[in-house]
Amino acid sequence: MSIESRSESPAVRTAIFGLSLFVVVAVSLVVYVLPKPDRGPTPTTLATVNALLNAGATLFLVMGFMFVKAKNIAMHRLSMITAFGFSSLFLVSYLLHHAQAGSVKFGGEGLVKFIYLAILVPHIVLAVPVVPLALFTIYRGWTNRVALHKKVARITLPLWLYVSVSGVVVYLMLYRL
């Protein structure tokens, strides 16, 4: 059996799904369960850091895509690991921000509020599967299972890009409109 035709071991699958579940539970607890003050639409330093980390992830995701298209695999790997690093730092910063500041209500009304929610809802929904998809994609690339890596990367990249870009847009709409 070739390395390309094997799926991940049960231990790898368990680790990826376990870590993904931990992330979802941690975010859910911090955002929806822990008591915290409700702040007005003034960005905290961590909210701004979150937006910058999402923008950094976006930049390195796009660079990684461009490098793989140019067949520069070393730079592709570096870019994608850097994007993952930015997203991981974002997660830590996001949890800290929400634990301290709570949720901020959107102040817009009418069409602007509809647009905000039309961006926010898919952002939240798609952020959940991005975690395991990114982990599987990175694992398969790291273990040089290129065909399986490409197969999942075609799904992961657009979702991860949407979550990263929409995170910045949500920040701008929430704090800068």
HELIX and SHEET records of a PDB file:
HELIX    1   1 PRO A   10  SER A   28  1                                  19    
HELIX    2   2 LEU A   29  VAL A   33  3                                   5    
HELIX    3   3 THR A   45  LYS A   69  1                                  25    
HELIX    4   4 ILE A   73  ALA A  101  1                                  29    
HELIX    5   5 LEU A  111  TRP A  142  1                                  32    
HELIX    6   6 VAL A  146  ARG A  176  1                                  31    
END                                                                             
